[in-house]
Amino acid sequence: MPPDTTDDAPGVAALLLPLLGGPANLTSVTNCMTRLRVTVRDPSAVRRGELRALPGVLGVVEDGTAFQIVLGPGTVAKVAPELAQYAEGGPVTARALAERGAALRAARKARNATPAKELLRRIAQIFVPLIPALIGCGIVAGLAGLLANLHRLPGLAPGLAACASGFMSLIAVFVGCNTAKEFGGTPVLGGAVAAVTVFPGVERVTAFGERLAPGQGGVLGALAAALIATRVERWCRRRVPEALDVLVTPAVTVLVAGLVTLYGLMYAAGVVATAVGRFADRLLANGGAAAGFVLGGLFLPLVMLGLHQALIPIHATLIQEQGCTVLLPILAMAGAGQVGAALAVYARLPHNGPVRRTIRSALPAGLLGIGEPLIYGVSLPLGRPFVTACVGGAFGGGVVGLLAQWGDRVGATAIGPSGWALFPLLQGTHGPVRAVAVYGAGLLTGYAAGFVITYFFGMGKVSEATKASEEPAGIS
């Protein structure tokens, strides 16, 4: 077995390269927060068993010519550029480009087999790049609130508030830029039309008998406005003579899409955004433990399928409407159940070195709310522990939901982190200390429930008798 070189990005890339079929077999290399995404020309050339057994590889997901190799946060960001050099370093010939294009199209078609899945992927591409700013501004906002509650450094509080609120006040512009970019338009034109929704002067505009308000409709209105702008722009590009395109297309795009936004989209998006906020309020006020149980239990499958990113617009809308998203702390309990289940597997398999090493590698990320390494490296390959992890998350969500129904509602001022990383972003109806206590109670419940249920009911035939040289069913 090769040595563990997970801290040496060139070394890891060198070990992965032959297992993926060599440089000639790579067509593209990208990465997300935890996974290395590799597209190959010939899937049969990939040595899957050796790839899964490589130290540092926490799991492998195959989809046609596309392979997702779970390396964990930090490591994957270092390894991806090293491996990408091999995909980009081959001879640039017409045949090579044609082969690469065909492979990329096939991989894209395999990953996005349905229109619904393609739409969710595109929504994620719009909002995921905004998460770092949302996290940063959320933490600064939490610090500003803490200082205000403690009546400390009053002169600094306005500055912190400005730092925290600046991005959120203009998030519509960034959403518009990303939307236009994702759907084939010019980003700055998408941002220009979306900026109409936050312009202070819209309060003088009347639509459907009501005065508009700056920011009405939130990110939903900005997304819709940018979509309209992209459609108008592409229509103009096909019909306006090239000599006039640079003048006519931008003007028509901003004018038509801007007017549609003002006299239709903003009002409609405002109705939807208000409905989203009211639904979240009523869900916790009336559903309580039952709502939390269901949400906490179903979130892990969404993470496994990558569909959880489709919830980002809902979280962003709640943050704009209410200052926080009350759904995220409940959904984050799924990660707690996953951690508890992993610890139970670790306890039940004291002689299985490969599985225990995988858990030790993936557990820190799991505690910080990044569940993919534990999902693909431990619970999902084993089968039953994935189900019991979902049950553990359901119990944690049920506790947070029940406390919310009793009046201790907790929300997150930003999206992105969960697990322990969410503590600095919490906001509650009774102050930050109570918010931390409520969220912490949910985490502890999720850990305990995930551990107990997995330990006694989640292992199936996998037991302490598993030999150190063997791996449980599904892990190869």
N, C-alpha and C positions, 0 to 999 in steps of 0.2 A: 504494500500500500504506500503511495507516495506521501511525503511529509505534508503536514498542514501548512499551507502557505497563504492563508486567507488574508494576512496583513500585507502580502507582497502582490500588488496588482499585476505587474508583468509576469510574475510566476504563475498566478492563477490563470491568466490569459493563455500562457504557454501550455498549461496543463489541459485547459478546455479545448484548445484549437484542434489537436488530433482527434479528440473524442467527438467533435462536431463534423468530422470529415475533412479537415484541413482547410487552408485558405481558399482553395478553389471552390469549396462547397458553400461558403458564406456569401449571402447576397445583401444582408443588412444586419446591423447590430444597434439596438437602442436599449433604453432602460427606463423603468419607472422607479418608485421609491425603494422597492425591495427586489424586483425581478429584472433579470437580464433577458431581453427579448431578441431572439436570433431567428432569422429566416434563412433557410438553406435551400440549395438546388435539389439535392437528392436526400430525402429523409432516411433512406435505407443505409446511407453511409454513416449515420450517427450511431455511436456505440452507447446505447441508452443505459445499459446496466453499469458500465464503468463510469458514465456521467453521473448517475445517481449516487454511486459509491464514493465519488471524489470528496475528500474532506473539504468542508466549507459549503458544499452544495446541500441546501436544505429541502429541495424538492424540484421536480421537473414536471412541467405540464406541456403536453404535445397537442398541437392542433394543425394537422396537415403538414405543411412545410415550415410552420412556425413553432418554435420551442421557447418556453418561458422557464428560465433557470433561476430558482429562488436562492439568492445569496445573502439577503438581509440588507438593511440600510447602511450607508457608509461604504461597505465593501463593493456593492454593485456600481456605485457612482465612480469608483476608481478602476474597476475592471472593465467596464463598458468601453471607455475611450481606448484602452489598450487593445482590446479585441477588435474594436471597430477599424483599427488601422489595417488589419488583415483583409477586412471586407472591402475597404476602400483602396487598397494598395495594388490590386490586380491590374492587368493591362486594359486600358480603355479602348476597346474596339467596338465596332458596330454590333458584332455578334454577342460580345460580352454584355453590352448595354441591353440588347434585346432579350437575352436570357435573364438578366437581372430584373428587367421590367416585367417579364412574364411571371417570374417567381414571386415578385412583390404583389402583382395582381391576384395570383392564385392564393397567396397567404391572406391578403385582405378579404377576398371573397369567402375563404374558409372561416375567418374570424367573425365576419359580419354577415351571417347567412340570412338574417331577417332585417326588414326595414326598421323594426323597433330597436334592435340591437345597434344598428348603425346610428340611429338618432340618439340613443343614450351615450354612445361613444363620443359623438360630436358635442353633446352637452357637457360631458366631462372635459373635453379638450378646451372648452370655453372658460370653465371655471377653475380647473386645477391649477393653471399658472398663476391665479390670483391668491392661492392659499398662503404662500409665504407672507404677503402683505397683510392678509387678514389676521394671521397669527401675530405678527409683530404689532399691528395696531391694537389687537385685542389685549395683548399683555400690557401695553402702555396704558390703555384705558383702565385696566384693572389696577395698575399702580396709581393712576390718578384718583380712582375711586377710593382706594385704600388711604391715600394721604388726606383726601377730603373727609373721610369718616374719622380719621385720627386727629384732624385739625392741625396737621403738620405742614410746614413749608407752603403757606398759602400763596406766596408769590410764584411758586413753580407750577401750581395746579393748572392755571390757564395755558401755560406752555405745553404741558403734557396733554391736556385736552385737545389742543390744536394738532399736536402730532398724531394723536389717536384718531381724530375725526376727519382730518384732511382727506385721507384716502377713501373713507366711507362716504363722504359727501360727493365724491366724484367717481365712485365705483361704476356708475352707469356708463361712463366714458370708456373705461377699460373693458367692460363687458361688450360694449358696442364694437370696439376694435377687434377683440378676439372672435366675436361672432362673424364679422365680415371676413376675417382671415380664414376661419374654418369653413365658411360656405362659399368661398371663391370670390369675394369682393375685395375692395381696397380698404385696409384697416382704418385709415384716417377718415374715410368717408363714413364708415360705420360708426366710428367714435363721434364724428361731428353731428350725425343725426341723433344718436343716443344722448348727446350733450343737451339737446333740446329739452329732455325730460327733467333736467336739474337746473335749467336756467331760471333765475329768480323772476324774470319777466313773464313767465307762463301764468302767473297768478292773475294777469289781466285778460287771459283767454277764457272764453266760456264754451263748454262742450256739454251737450245734452242737458242744457239748462243749469249747469253748475260751473262755478269757477274752479279752474284747475289749481293744483298746489305743486310747487317745485318738488321733484322726486316722487310724484304720484305714480304708483305702479311699480316702483323700485326696479330691481334687476330684471323682472319679468317684462316690464315695459321697455327697458333698454334693449333686451334681447330681441323682442318683437320689432322694435324700430330698426335695429341693425339688419334684421332679416329682410324687411321691406326695402331698406336702402340697397342691400345686395341685389335683390331682384330687379329693382329699377336700374341700377348701374349696369348689370349684365344685359338688360334689355337695350339700353342705350349703346353699349359697346357694339352690339350686333347691327345697329341701324344708323348710327351717326357717322358721317364721313370722317375718315381719319384726320383730315386737316382741321376739323372742328371739334374733334373728340375731347381734346384737352380743356376746352372751354365749356362745351355744352353738357357733357356727361356729368361732371361734378355739380354743375349748377342745377340740372334737372333732378339729379339724385337727392341733393339736400332739400330742394324745394318740394318735390312730390312726397318723398318719404317724411320730411319734416311736417308737412301739413296733415298727412294721414296720421302721424303720431299725435299731433296736437288735438285733432278733432275726432279721434276714434280710439287709437291704441292706448293712450294714457288713461282715459276713463275706464276702458275695459280691463286693463291691467291693474288699475287701482281696485276695482271690484274683486278681482281674483286674489290680489295680495291681501286685502282685508278678510276675505273668506278663509284664506290659509291661516291667518292669525287667529281668527275666531274658532276654526276647527281645532287647532292645537290647544287652545284654552279649554274648549269644551271636552276634548278628549281626556285631558288630565283631570279636569274638574269632575267629570261624570264617570270616566272609565277607571281612573286610579290604578290600582294594582293589576287589574285585568289588562288594561291597555299597555302598561309597562311590561307585563309578562309576555304578551304577544310580540311587542316591538323588540324587546331584548332577545327573545328566542329566535326571531326570524332574521336578525341582522347578519349573523355569520354566513348563512347561505348567500346573501347578497354580496358580501365581501368576497366570498369564494368565486362568484361569477363576475365580479367587477362591476356589478350594478349599483353598488352603494354610492358611486359618484353621481348618479342621477339625482340623488337627494340634495346635492349641493345647492341648486337654485332655491329649494324650499328652505334650507337653513339660512341662506343669504337673505331671503325675503323676510323671514322671521326676525333676523338681526336688524334689518332696516325698519321693520314695522314696530318691534317691541324692545329693541336693544340687545336681545339675546335669543338663542334658539333653545327652547325647552326640550326638543326632541333629542339633541345630541347626547346629553348626559345619560339618557335612558338607553339609547343605541350603543353607547360605549360599554355598557355592561356585558355585551357579547364578548368583548375581549377579556373581561374578568373570568367568565366561564371557561374560555379557552385556556387561560393561564392555569386555573384550577385543574382542568382536565389533564394538561401536560404534566403538572406536578404529580398527579395520581399515577400516570403512566410511568413517570420516573421512579416513583416509590414501588410500583408493582414489578418493575423489571430491573432489579439491582445488578444482575449479571449481564445485561445486554448493553455492551459498551457503545455500539454505533447509535442506538436510539437515545441513550442518555447523553452522548456528546451532542447530538442534534438538538436535544431539548436545552442543554446548557447554552448552546450558541444562539438559539432563537428566543430564549426566555427574556433577556433584557429588552429586546424589541417588543415582545408581547406585553411586558409591564408598561411600556410607553404607548401601548395602543396600536401597534403595528402587528396585525394578526396573521399576515400571509405566511411568514416563515413557519409558524406553528401549525397553520392549517395544512400547508402543502408538505411540510416535513414530518409531521407527527400525526395529528388527529385524523385528517382525511385519508391518508394511506391505511391507517388502522381500521377505519370504518366506524365502529361503534363509538369510540371516543369523540368523534365529531358530533354525533347526536347528543351525547351527554354534555358536551361543551355548550351546545345550544340550550340545553335545559338549565345549565348553570347560569348562562346569561339571562335566561328568562326569569329566574328567581331574583337576580340582581336588579333587572329592570322592574320587576314587580315591587320591590322595596322602594325604589326611587319614585315610581308612580303612586304608590300608596301614600308616601310622605307628601308628595305634591298635592294629592287630594285632601290631605289634612291641613294644607296651608303652607307647607315648606317647599315651594316650587323653586327649582334650580335650573338655570340656563347657562349656556356658554356664549361669551361675547364674540367668539370667533370660531371658525371651523378648521378642521385639519387634524389637530391632536386629539387623542383620547387617552384612556389609561391614566397613569400618573401625570402625564404631560398636560392634562386638561385642568389640573388644580389651579394654575395661575389665571385661567380664563373664566372661572366660575362666578356667577352672580345669582343671588338668591333674594327672596322676598324679605328675609330677616337678616340680611347682611352677609358678608363673605365668610365669616366663621361658621355660621349655620349651614351655608351652602357647601362648604368643605366637609362638614360633618355628615350631611345628607348624602353627598356623592361618595364619601368614604364608606358609609354604611352599605351603600349599594355594591361598591367594589368588594368589600369583605364578604358580603353575602354571595356574590358571584364566584369569588375564589373558593369559598367553603362548599357551596353547592356543587360547583363543577368538580371539585376534588372528591367529595364523598360519593356522588352519583357515579363518577367514572371509576373510582376505586372498587366499588362493590358491584356495579352493573355494567361498566363500560369496556371491560377487557375481553369478554368472551373467552375464546380458547387460548388467548395470549396470557401467559402466567409467568410466575417466577421460574418455571422450568425451561423457559426460553434460553437457549444456549447463547453464550456471548458471541459466537461466530455466526449466529443466525440473525436474520432480521424478520420482524413480524410480517404476516401476510399483507401484501400490498406494498411493502418497502423492498426495493431491489437495487 
